[in-house]
Amino acid sequence: MLQLDFYSTLVAASLVLLLGRWLVARIGFLRTYNIPEPVAGGLLVAASLLVLRAVAGIEVRFDASLQTPLMLAFFASIGLNADFASLKKGGRVLGMFLLVVTALLVLQNAMGIALAKALGLDPLMGLLAGSITLSGGHGTGAAWGAVFSQKYGVASASELAIASATFGLVLGGLIGGPVARLLIKRVQVPAIEHSQARRPEGFERPDQERTITAFSFIETLALLAISLQVGTWLSGLIRGTAFELPTFVCVLFVAVLLRNGLSAMRWRQVFEREVSLLGNVSLSLFLAIALMSLKLWDLAALALPIVILLAAQALLMALFAIFVTFRVMGSNYDAAVLAAGHCGFGLGATPTAIANMQAVTQRFGPSQIAFLVVPMVGAFFIDITNAVVIKLYLALPFLGVAG
């Protein structure tokens, strides 16, 4: 066992990002299919560690203390970039996308239960390998895994939840780019001069240079820190109540109120350049640590029926993005970018969705509406909607747990 400390993990994450950029720049396949740089570098390192464990019996573990603060900082940056005027402008599109996302949640659980029954598994295992872990991610999966194990007696529910969420994180970062490439062939891509004329906002162009000052950077850092502190406190306050929400949702909520409250009272205008810079740094480092820390041997140990079930879910996500998300959202360039983002959080997590969209927009041009809608739906509305859908499924009599 080789345990890396905080500093070694930070160095490793930085090198993973540099490796990912080098790979994407030099391997045409990765560039052609819009594979995000953190995904390319992180999966190569994770695969190398899998080989090292199998050949030499050496397991490398990274310090996990950075992962949660980076994830929370990323969601805080989404909230600080979300002004009510912009959300109102994208309200109709946001509502349509939320309906599309909700439809996928229903389908993921229906397929999971049907396949589990067909493969001779407990139907609750199909539900666990449905929207709970795929659209819900590791946090939702771990929470429901404990419930399924303690309340419903599902054996190894927590282990299955973590493995399914890990599988989804990998696939979510791999299929978004190819899906977008397929769809972009059918649409008219915005003219390059038009794309360059408009100032990129938020997470659209992470490589874009942004003029900042030391004072504005520190002020923005303070706003992020306040969002993390108050959001974490709020999460602890409502834990165990009917209003319980994941910590990152509370942080996002506080950041939205902070940004719009300061603006409404004319006290301070949030520096969006600094927010997007810090958000992109947090996003990249979080994804690098998450992907290089993947225990791929846990995926290799999945029983064949579970592998079949999860592979079918990945295929469902790709087909749904192509034939439903893309068409309902307008069958245009923005819809193609939205489809790539949907693949990211429909199988993995919101950071994966943003990375997918960045890989597309860095090559083809910005999509303002996609970067407005996906973070808010993927980071906030999805958890509330998913909880409702899961509870409705658990109330179905043929699952044997109703009441």
C-alpha positions in Angstrom: 0.0 0.0 0.0 1.4 3.4 -1.0 -0.5 6.3 0.6 0.1 9.7 -0.9 -0.3 12.7 1.3 -2.1 16.0 0.6 0.7 17.6 -1.3 1.6 14.5 -3.3 -2.0 14.2 -4.3 -2.1 17.8 -5.4 1.0 17.3 -7.5 -0.4 14.1 -9.0 -3.7 15.9 -9.9 -1.8 18.7 -11.6 0.3 16.3 -13.6 -2.8 14.3 -14.6 -4.3 17.5 -16.1 -1.1 18.3 -18.0 -1.0 14.7 -19.2 -4.6 14.9 -20.3 -3.9 18.1 -22.3 -0.8 16.5 -23.9 -2.8 13.4 -24.9 -5.7 15.3 -26.4 -3.3 17.6 -28.3 -1.4 14.7 -29.8 -4.0 11.9 -30.2 -6.4 12.6 -33.0 -9.0 10.1 -31.7 -9.4 11.9 -28.4 -9.6 15.3 -30.1 -12.1 14.1 -32.8 -14.5 12.6 -30.2 -14.2 15.5 -27.8 -12.9 13.5 -24.8 -12.3 16.0 -21.9 -8.7 16.4 -20.8 -9.2 15.4 -17.2 -11.0 12.2 -18.4 -8.2 11.3 -20.8 -5.4 11.8 -18.2 -7.3 10.5 -15.2 -8.4 7.2 -16.9 -4.9 6.6 -18.2 -3.5 6.9 -14.7 -6.3 4.8 -13.2 -5.6 2.1 -15.8 -1.9 2.2 -15.0 -2.6 1.8 -11.3 -4.8 -1.1 -12.1 -1.9 -2.8 -13.9 0.5 -1.9 -11.1 -1.8 -3.6 -8.6 -2.3 -6.7 -10.7 1.4 -7.1 -11.6 3.3 -5.9 -8.6 0.6 -6.1 -5.9 1.1 -2.4 -5.1 -2.0 -0.3 -4.5 -1.7 3.5 -4.6 -4.2 5.6 -2.6 -4.6 9.3 -2.8 -5.5 11.8 -0.1 -9.2 12.5 -0.4 -9.3 15.6 1.8 -9.2 18.0 -1.2 -12.0 16.3 -3.2 -15.0 17.6 -1.3 -13.8 21.2 -0.9 -13.0 21.3 -4.7 -16.4 19.9 -5.6 -18.2 22.4 -3.3 -16.1 25.3 -4.7 -17.2 24.3 -8.2 -20.9 24.3 -7.2 -20.5 27.6 -5.4 -19.0 29.1 -8.5 -22.1 28.0 -10.5 -24.3 29.7 -8.0 -22.2 32.9 -8.0 -22.5 33.0 -11.8 -26.3 32.5 -11.8 -28.1 35.8 -11.8 -31.9 35.8 -11.8 -32.1 37.9 -14.9 -30.2 35.2 -16.9 -32.2 32.4 -15.4 -35.4 34.2 -16.3 -34.1 34.6 -19.8 -33.5 30.9 -20.1 -36.6 29.9 -18.1 -38.5 28.2 -20.9 -35.4 26.2 -22.1 -34.6 25.3 -18.5 -38.2 24.0 -18.0 -38.1 21.9 -21.2 -34.7 20.5 -20.2 -35.9 19.6 -16.8 -38.8 17.6 -18.3 -36.4 15.8 -20.6 -34.2 15.0 -17.6 -37.1 13.7 -15.6 -38.2 11.5 -18.4 -34.7 9.9 -18.4 -34.9 9.2 -14.7 -38.2 7.3 -15.2 -36.7 5.3 -18.0 -33.5 4.5 -16.2 -35.4 3.0 -13.3 -37.9 1.2 -15.6 -35.0 -0.4 -17.5 -33.1 -1.2 -14.4 -36.0 -3.0 -12.7 -37.0 -4.9 -16.0 -33.5 -6.1 -16.7 -32.9 -7.1 -13.0 -36.0 -9.3 -13.1 -35.0 -10.7 -16.5 -31.5 -11.5 -15.2 -32.8 -13.1 -12.0 -31.7 -10.3 -9.7 -33.6 -8.5 -7.0 -35.6 -5.7 -8.7 -34.3 -3.3 -6.1 -30.8 -3.9 -7.4 -32.1 -2.7 -10.8 -33.4 0.4 -9.1 -30.1 0.9 -7.4 -28.3 0.7 -10.7 -30.8 3.1 -12.2 -31.3 6.8 -11.5 -30.1 6.5 -7.9 -26.5 6.0 -8.8 -26.3 7.1 -12.5 -28.2 10.4 -12.4 -27.6 10.7 -8.6 -23.9 10.0 -8.4 -21.8 8.7 -5.6 -23.4 10.7 -2.8 -27.0 9.7 -3.6 -25.9 6.1 -4.3 -24.1 5.8 -0.9 -27.2 7.3 0.9 -29.7 5.0 -0.8 -27.3 2.0 -0.6 -27.4 2.2 3.2 -31.2 2.4 3.1 -31.6 -0.6 0.8 -29.2 -2.6 2.9 -30.7 -1.8 6.3 -34.4 -1.4 5.5 -34.9 -3.7 2.5 -32.2 -6.3 3.1 -30.4 -6.0 -0.2 -27.1 -7.7 0.1 -24.0 -5.6 -0.7 -26.2 -2.6 -1.6 -23.6 0.0 -0.7 -20.8 -1.7 -2.7 -23.1 -2.0 -5.7 -24.0 1.6 -5.4 -20.4 2.8 -5.4 -19.4 0.5 -8.2 -22.4 1.6 -10.4 -21.7 5.3 -9.7 -18.1 4.8 -10.6 -19.0 2.9 -13.8 -21.4 5.8 -14.7 -18.7 8.5 -14.0 -16.3 6.7 -16.5 -18.9 6.2 -19.2 -20.4 9.7 -18.7 -17.1 11.2 -19.6 -16.5 8.9 -22.5 -19.8 9.0 -24.5 -20.7 12.7 -24.3 -18.1 13.7 -26.8 -18.9 11.1 -29.4 -22.6 11.8 -29.1 -22.0 15.5 -29.6 -19.8 14.8 -32.6 -22.5 12.7 -34.2 -25.1 15.4 -33.6 -23.0 18.3 -34.7 -22.7 16.7 -38.2 -26.4 17.4 -38.5 -26.4 21.1 -37.6 -25.0 24.4 -38.6 -22.1 25.3 -36.3 -22.0 29.0 -35.3 -19.5 31.0 -37.5 -16.1 31.3 -35.9 -16.1 35.1 -36.1 -19.5 35.2 -34.4 -18.2 32.9 -31.6 -15.0 34.9 -31.1 -16.9 38.2 -31.1 -19.0 37.3 -28.0 -17.3 37.3 -24.7 -17.2 33.8 -23.2 -19.1 33.6 -19.9 -18.9 31.2 -17.0 -17.5 27.8 -17.9 -17.8 28.1 -21.7 -14.2 28.7 -22.6 -11.8 27.7 -19.7 -8.7 28.5 -21.8 -9.8 32.1 -22.5 -7.6 34.7 -20.9 -9.3 36.8 -18.2 -8.0 40.1 -16.8 -8.1 40.0 -13.0 -6.6 41.8 -10.1 -5.3 40.6 -6.7 -8.1 42.4 -4.9 -10.9 41.1 -7.0 -9.5 37.6 -6.8 -9.4 37.8 -3.0 -12.9 39.2 -2.9 -14.2 36.4 -5.1 -12.4 33.8 -3.0 -14.1 35.3 0.1 -17.5 34.9 -1.5 -16.7 31.2 -2.4 -15.5 30.6 1.2 -18.7 32.2 2.6 -20.9 30.0 0.3 -19.0 26.9 1.4 -19.2 27.8 5.1 -22.9 28.8 5.2 -23.9 26.0 2.8 -22.2 23.4 5.0 -23.8 24.8 8.1 -27.2 24.8 6.4 -26.8 21.3 5.3 -26.0 20.2 8.8 -29.0 22.1 10.2 -31.5 20.3 7.9 -29.9 16.9 8.1 -32.4 14.3 9.2 -35.4 16.4 8.5 -37.9 16.3 5.6 -36.0 19.1 3.9 -32.6 17.3 3.9 -30.5 18.1 0.8 -27.0 17.2 -0.3 -24.4 19.7 1.0 -23.4 20.8 -2.5 -27.1 21.8 -3.2 -27.1 23.9 -0.1 -23.8 25.6 -1.1 -25.2 26.3 -4.6 -28.4 27.7 -3.0 -26.4 30.0 -0.7 -24.2 31.2 -3.6 -27.2 32.1 -5.7 -28.7 34.1 -2.9 -25.4 35.8 -2.1 -24.8 36.8 -5.7 -28.3 38.1 -6.3 -28.7 39.6 -2.9 -25.6 41.7 -3.3 -26.7 42.8 -6.7 -30.2 43.7 -5.6 -29.0 45.8 -2.7 -26.4 47.4 -5.0 -23.6 46.6 -2.6 -21.3 44.7 -4.9 -21.3 43.2 -8.3 -19.8 39.8 -8.4 -16.7 39.5 -10.6 -17.7 36.8 -13.1 -14.2 36.5 -14.6 -12.7 35.5 -11.2 -15.6 33.2 -10.4 -15.3 31.3 -13.7 -11.5 31.1 -13.2 -11.7 29.7 -9.7 -14.6 27.5 -10.8 -12.7 26.0 -13.7 -9.6 25.4 -11.5 -11.8 23.6 -8.9 -13.6 21.6 -11.6 -10.4 20.4 -13.3 -8.6 19.4 -10.1 -11.8 17.7 -8.7 -12.2 15.6 -11.9 -8.5 14.8 -12.0 -8.5 13.5 -8.4 -11.8 11.7 -8.9 -10.7 9.9 -12.0 -7.2 9.0 -11.1 -8.5 7.7 -7.7 -10.9 5.3 -9.5 -10.6 1.7 -8.3 -11.1 0.1 -11.6 -10.6 -3.4 -10.0 -14.0 -2.8 -8.3 -15.6 -2.5 -11.8 -13.7 -5.6 -12.9 -15.2 -7.5 -10.0 -18.8 -6.7 -10.9 -20.9 -9.8 -11.6 -21.8 -10.3 -15.3 -25.5 -9.5 -14.8 -24.7 -6.1 -13.2 -22.2 -5.4 -16.1 -25.0 -6.1 -18.6 -27.4 -3.9 -16.7 -25.0 -1.0 -16.6 -23.9 -1.4 -20.2 -27.6 -1.3 -21.2 -28.0 1.9 -19.1 -25.1 3.5 -21.0 -26.7 2.6 -24.3 -30.0 4.0 -23.1 -28.3 7.3 -22.2 -26.6 7.6 -25.6 -29.8 6.9 -27.5 -31.9 9.1 -25.3 -29.5 12.0 -25.8 -29.5 11.5 -29.6 -33.2 10.9 -30.2 -34.9 12.8 -27.3 -32.6 15.4 -25.7 -31.3 16.7 -29.0 -34.7 16.8 -30.8 -36.7 18.3 -27.9 -34.2 21.0 -27.3 -34.2 22.3 -30.8 -32.0 20.0 -33.0 -29.4 22.8 -33.3 -25.9 23.4 -32.1 -27.0 24.4 -28.6 -29.0 21.1 -28.4 -26.0 19.1 -29.4 -24.0 20.7 -26.6 -26.9 20.1 -24.2 -27.0 16.4 -25.2 -23.2 16.1 -24.4 -23.9 17.6 -21.0 -26.9 15.4 -20.4 -24.7 12.3 -21.0 -22.3 13.7 -18.4 -24.7 14.0 -15.5 -27.2 11.4 -16.7 -24.5 8.8 -16.1 -22.0 10.5 -13.9 -22.1 13.9 -12.3 -22.5 17.6 -13.1 -18.7 18.2 -13.2 -18.5 15.6 -15.9 -21.3 17.3 -17.8 -19.4 20.6 -17.7 -16.2 18.9 -18.9 -18.1 17.3 -21.7 -19.5 20.6 -22.9 -16.2 22.4 -22.6 -14.5 19.8 -24.8 -17.2 20.5 -27.4 -17.3 24.3 -27.2 -13.5 24.6 -27.1 -13.5 23.1 -30.6 -16.7 24.4 -32.2 -17.5 27.6 -30.3 -19.5 28.7 -27.2 -23.1 27.8 -26.3 -24.4 30.3 -23.8 -27.7 28.6 -23.2 -26.2 25.1 -22.5 -23.9 26.6 -19.9 -26.8 28.4 -18.3 -29.2 25.4 -18.2 -27.1 22.3 -17.5 -25.4 23.5 -14.3 -28.6 24.6 -12.7 -30.6 21.5 -13.7 -27.7 19.1 -13.1 -26.6 20.6 -9.8 -29.9 21.6 -8.2 -33.2 20.4 -9.8 -31.9 16.9 -10.6 -31.5 15.9 -7.0 -35.0 17.0 -5.9 -36.7 15.4 -9.0 -34.7 12.2 -8.6 -35.7 11.9 -5.0 -39.4 12.2 -6.0 -39.0 9.6 -8.8 -37.2 7.1 -6.6 -39.9 7.3 -3.8 -42.6 6.9 -6.4 -40.9 3.7 -7.7 -40.5 2.4 -4.2 -44.2 2.8 -3.7 -45.0 0.4 -6.6 -46.5 -2.9 -5.2 -44.5 -5.3 -7.5 -41.3 -4.2 -5.8 -42.6 -5.6 -2.5 -41.6 -2.7 -0.4 -44.6 -0.4 -0.6 -45.8 0.8 2.7 
